Amino acid sequence: MSQLTILSALTLGAPFAQLEPKWRALHPDIALDFHWHPSTVIAQQVAAGVAADAIVATIETQAQLESEGFLQADSVTDLVDSPIGFAVLPGVTPPDISTPEAVKQTLLAARSVAWSAGGASGIYFAELLNQLGIDAEVRARGTIIRAGYTAEQLHNGAADIALQQISELLMVPNIQIVGALPSPLQQPVSLAGSVLQTSDNAVAAQQFLHWLQTPEVFAVFSQYGLTKRY
């Protein structure tokens, strides 16, 4: 049996709990070895020479690594757009995030908002706080993690609102999705896959990326708010 080592953004962690058995049924001779990280960490690992066959990361990370010569030519494969949203604990009255002004007031009223400094959603959130003019107020009470799932900060009491890609929020059990950022503020995280120059199994890696574009896979992706990139 061969094995594909895949460095993947946390976004796909939840859907792959369902998808990995489907892959095994189709390809029992090719095992998948996932390593889940924010895209910024994936870029660092690839640059450091970590052994892997393929990556799934933001299109910005893909462009960076492609320009630096780490990706096989023409292997970049568009996958999904992933909306950013909020979560709270079950039973909590969902805050109003229906408009930019409502989001601003909700963030100001929160005891603490959790976000990931290393994740694409957290990087965008830092820009959004400046855009809304509330960076100092929210950051002073913020729960900022380097990586991982922000909704875990709801359960340990560190925060009362968690921000992340919705598919990542859903990786944490017993939370309540409030919803996605309203369209004027929404900036979905766009993901693509690619094969690394150092892959020892490039044909199977490209086959895996093509499988991620199939209707069967997107039926699962859509359950987590992920939409297809064209």
C-alpha positions in Angstrom: 0.0 0.0 0.0 1.2 3.5 -0.8 0.6 6.6 1.2 -0.1 10.2 0.4 1.1 12.8 2.9 -1.1 15.9 2.7 -0.6 19.2 4.5 -4.1 20.7 4.7 -5.8 23.8 6.0 -8.0 23.1 9.0 -11.0 24.0 6.8 -11.3 20.5 5.4 -11.0 18.7 8.7 -14.7 18.4 9.4 -15.8 17.2 5.9 -12.9 14.7 5.8 -14.3 12.8 8.7 -17.0 11.8 6.2 -14.8 11.8 3.0 -11.9 9.7 4.1 -13.9 6.4 4.1 -15.2 7.3 0.6 -11.7 7.6 -0.6 -10.7 4.3 1.1 -13.5 2.6 -0.7 -12.4 3.8 -4.1 -8.6 3.5 -3.5 -7.9 0.9 -0.8 -4.3 0.8 -1.9 -3.6 4.5 -1.3 -3.7 5.7 2.4 -4.1 9.3 3.3 -2.0 10.9 6.0 -3.3 14.3 6.9 -1.5 17.0 8.8 -3.8 19.9 9.7 -2.4 23.4 10.0 -3.2 27.0 9.1 -2.0 27.9 5.7 0.7 30.2 7.1 2.1 27.2 8.9 1.9 25.0 5.8 3.9 27.6 3.9 6.6 27.6 6.6 6.7 23.8 6.6 7.1 23.5 2.9 9.8 26.1 2.8 11.6 24.2 5.6 11.5 21.0 3.5 8.9 19.0 5.4 8.2 15.8 3.4 4.7 15.7 1.8 3.0 15.0 -1.5 0.3 17.6 -1.7 -1.0 20.7 0.1 -4.4 22.2 0.4 -4.1 25.9 1.4 -5.3 29.4 0.6 -4.8 30.6 -3.0 -2.4 33.2 -1.6 -0.2 30.5 0.0 -0.4 28.6 -3.3 0.7 31.6 -5.3 3.6 32.2 -2.9 4.9 28.7 -3.0 4.4 28.4 -6.7 6.5 31.6 -7.2 9.2 30.1 -5.0 9.3 26.9 -7.0 7.9 24.5 -4.5 4.9 23.3 -6.6 4.8 21.1 -9.6 3.9 23.1 -12.8 0.2 23.2 -13.6 -0.8 21.1 -10.5 -2.7 23.9 -8.7 -6.4 22.8 -8.5 -9.1 25.2 -7.4 -11.3 23.7 -4.7 -13.6 25.7 -2.4 -14.5 29.1 -1.0 -15.1 29.0 2.7 -17.1 31.7 4.5 -16.1 33.2 7.8 -18.6 33.2 10.7 -19.3 33.3 14.4 -20.2 30.7 17.0 -21.4 30.8 20.6 -22.3 28.2 23.1 -25.6 26.3 22.9 -28.5 28.0 24.6 -27.0 31.5 24.3 -29.1 34.0 22.5 -27.4 34.5 19.1 -26.0 38.0 18.7 -27.1 40.2 15.8 -24.7 40.0 12.9 -27.1 40.9 10.2 -25.4 44.2 9.2 -22.0 45.7 9.5 -23.2 48.0 12.2 -24.8 45.1 14.1 -21.5 43.2 13.8 -19.6 46.2 15.2 -21.9 46.5 18.2 -21.9 42.8 18.9 -18.1 42.8 18.9 -18.0 45.8 21.2 -20.5 44.2 23.6 -18.7 40.8 23.8 -16.7 39.9 26.9 -14.1 38.4 24.6 -13.9 37.3 21.0 -11.6 34.4 20.0 -9.7 34.3 16.7 -6.7 32.6 15.3 -3.7 34.8 14.6 -2.2 32.2 12.2 -5.3 31.4 10.3 -6.6 33.1 7.1 -9.8 34.0 8.9 -7.9 35.6 11.8 -5.7 37.6 9.5 -8.7 39.0 7.7 -10.5 39.7 11.1 -7.5 41.8 12.2 -8.1 43.9 9.0 -11.8 44.0 9.6 -11.3 45.4 13.1 -9.3 48.2 11.7 -11.9 48.8 9.0 -14.7 49.0 11.6 -12.5 51.3 13.8 -12.7 49.1 16.9 -9.3 47.3 16.8 -8.0 48.6 20.2 -11.3 47.9 22.1 -11.8 44.3 20.8 -8.1 43.4 20.8 -7.7 44.5 24.5 -10.3 41.8 25.5 -9.6 39.4 22.7 -8.6 35.7 23.0 -6.0 35.3 20.3 -4.7 31.8 19.6 -1.7 31.0 17.4 -3.5 28.1 15.7 -6.2 25.5 16.2 -10.0 25.8 16.6 -11.3 29.0 18.1 -14.6 27.5 19.3 -12.6 25.6 21.9 -12.2 28.9 23.7 -16.0 29.0 24.2 -15.9 25.7 26.2 -13.0 26.7 28.4 -14.6 30.0 29.2 -11.9 32.2 27.7 -14.3 33.8 25.1 -18.0 34.1 24.6 -17.8 34.5 20.7 -15.6 32.6 18.4 -14.7 33.7 14.8 -13.3 31.3 12.2 -14.3 29.7 9.0 -17.6 28.0 9.6 -16.3 24.6 8.6 -13.6 25.0 11.3 -16.1 26.1 13.9 -18.0 22.9 13.2 -14.9 20.8 14.2 -15.7 21.6 17.8 -18.7 19.7 19.2 -21.6 21.3 21.2 -21.3 24.8 19.8 -24.0 27.0 18.1 -23.2 28.6 14.7 -24.6 32.2 14.7 -24.0 32.6 11.0 -21.7 34.0 8.4 -20.5 37.6 8.3 -22.9 39.7 6.3 -22.0 40.2 2.6 -20.5 43.7 2.9 -18.0 42.3 5.4 -17.7 38.7 4.1 -14.4 37.7 2.5 -14.5 33.9 2.0 -11.2 32.0 2.3 -10.4 30.5 -1.0 -8.6 27.2 -1.1 -6.8 25.2 -3.7 -4.7 22.1 -3.8 -1.3 21.4 -5.4 1.4 18.7 -5.7 4.8 19.4 -4.3 7.9 19.2 -6.3 9.4 16.7 -3.8 6.4 14.3 -4.0 7.4 10.6 -4.5 3.8 9.9 -5.6 2.8 12.8 -7.8 0.4 10.9 -10.0 -1.7 9.7 -7.0 -1.5 13.1 -5.5 -2.9 14.7 -8.6 -5.6 12.0 -8.7 -6.5 12.9 -5.1 -6.9 16.6 -6.0 -9.1 15.8 -9.0 -11.3 13.6 -6.8 -11.8 16.6 -4.5 -13.5 18.3 -7.4 -16.1 15.5 -8.0 -19.8 15.9 -7.2 -19.7 13.3 -4.5 -17.1 15.3 -2.6 -18.8 18.6 -3.1 -22.1 17.1 -1.8 -20.2 16.7 1.5 -18.4 20.1 1.3 -21.7 21.9 0.9 -22.8 20.6 4.3 -20.1 22.7 5.8 -20.9 25.9 4.0 -18.2 25.4 1.4 -18.9 26.4 -2.2 -17.1 25.4 -5.3 -14.5 27.6 -6.9 -14.8 27.8 -10.7 
